[in-house]
């Protein structure tokens, strides 16, 4: 779902579709017409809608996971090295810093930091917690129908309405403030 920021003077259009193909085609047409900020609603996670309709290829959460894991591994090595240098334990001629022994701690820290940063990345990218009210909600989008909500400036409002109605939605609403059924 792509967030739609409300701006003064913009018209909001909500189209309710019965079929996924119509929703994907409407999203493609909106993107082709130059609209970047619109929302798509689906009753379940639908990868075709994300990949084809909204042009979302990869989840950005994986970057958080990689950054967290690398930070965790570096922290694990730094922590064990600092501990060995601060409290040296010289036994049997072993080196003061033994990197192979530190790999286990670094691995565990990488897993811990990676998991925690994945959860943080999930919350950030999902926009949770959402303190702003939803711009548009229709209960049919939880029942098996698909929806598209787009905002447009007054000059483009009629073109957006014609574009959405060309895909024969089951319902087409225009409301400048958004709506809640």
N, C-alpha and C positions, 0 to 999 in steps of 0.2 A: 504494500500500500504506500502510495506516495502522498506526502502531506500537502494539503492545499491551504495556503495562507489566504485569509480573507483580507481584501483591500477595499477601501471605501470606493463606492461607485461601481463595483464589479457585480455582474450578474452570475448567479450560481445555477447550474443545470444538473439535474439528476435523472439519469435514464436507467430504468429497470429492465433487464433482459432475462428471457427464459432460458436461453442457450448460451453456452460458453463461447461458441464460435462467433456469435454476434457481438459479444462483449470484447473479444480479442480484436475483431475487425474494427469496432468503434475506437478502441484504444490506439490501434495502428493509425487510423485516420486522424485522430486527435494529435498524435505525435507528428504525423506528416504535415498537418496544418500548422505546426509550430507550438503547440501547447505542451508545456513541460510539467506543469503543476496540476495534476489531477489525481483523484483517488479511484481505485477499483475495489469493489466489495465482492467477496465470494463466500459461499457457505462453508467451504473447506479450503485448505491450502491447495492451490492449483498451479503446478509449475508451468503449464502452457500460458496461463495468464501473466505470470511473472516474466517468463523468458520472451514470449512473442509480443504480448500486449504492452507490457510496461518496459520492455527492453532491459530487464535486470538479469545480468548473466551470473554473477557470483555474489555470494554473501560477504559483506565487509567484516563479519564477525571473525572470520578466520585470521585476519590481520591482527586482531586483538589477541587471539590465541597464540600466534607465532611470537608477537612482541612479549607477551607474558611468559612464555616458555623460555625464550632467550634471556630475559631478565632474571628469571628464576635460576637458570643454569649458571649465569654469571654470579648471582648472589650466593649460590651454593659453593662455587669454587672460591669466591672471595671470603666467605665466612669461614670455611675450613682452613684456608691459607692463613687468615688473620689469627685464628685460634692457635694454629701450630706455631706461628711466629711469636705470639704473645705469651704462650705457655709451652715452651719447648719440652718435649719428652724424648730425650736422646737415649735410645736403648739399642744395644747390639750393633752399632754402626749403621743403622738405617738413616736415610736422608731425613733432613728436617721437614721438608715438604715432599710428600709422596703422592703425586697426582693420581695414579690408579686407585688409591684408596678414597680419593675425594669424588670420584665419578658417581658413586652411589648417592651421596648427599646432593650433588649437583642434579642428578636425574630426578630425585624426589622433589627437590625445589622447583625444577622445571615443570613437573606434573602439577604441583600445587599452584604455582603462579599462573600456569597456562589455564587451569580450570577456573580459577578465580577471575582472571581477565576475560575469559570466555563469557562468564555470567555477566560481568560488567558491560562487555561489548554488546551482549544480547539486550540488556536493559537500555543502553544508550541508543542502539539502532532501532529498537522497537518503540522508542519514545516513552518508556515507562519510568516512573509513573506519569500518567497523562493528567495534568491538572486543568487543561483546557477542555471545554466541552466539545463533543464531536460536532463537526460541521453538518453532517447529514447522516441519518440513520433510517433504515427501512427494515422492518421485521422480515420481509420476504427474502432479504439477503442472508438470513440465517436459516431459511426454510428450503432453499434449493434454487433461488434465483440469483442473478448476478447484477451488480450495479456499477455505474460510473458516475462520479461527481466531478464537474469541472467548473472553474470560474473563468469568466471572460470579461474584458473591458467592454463598455457600452458599444463601442464601434464594431466589435466582433460578435456581439451577443446573438444577433440574428443568424450569422453564419454558423455558429456553434449549434444553435437550436436546429437549423436545417441539417447540419451534418449528423447530429445524433438521431433525428427523426428519420433519416435515410436508412438507418439500420433497423427500423421498425421495433422500437422498444415497447414492452408491455405497458409502460408508464413513463411519461416524460414530464418533469416538474421544473418550474423556474421559480427560484426564490433567492433574492439577493442576500438574505441573512442566513441561509441554510435552513434545515428543518429537522424535526424530530417527530416521527409518527407515533 
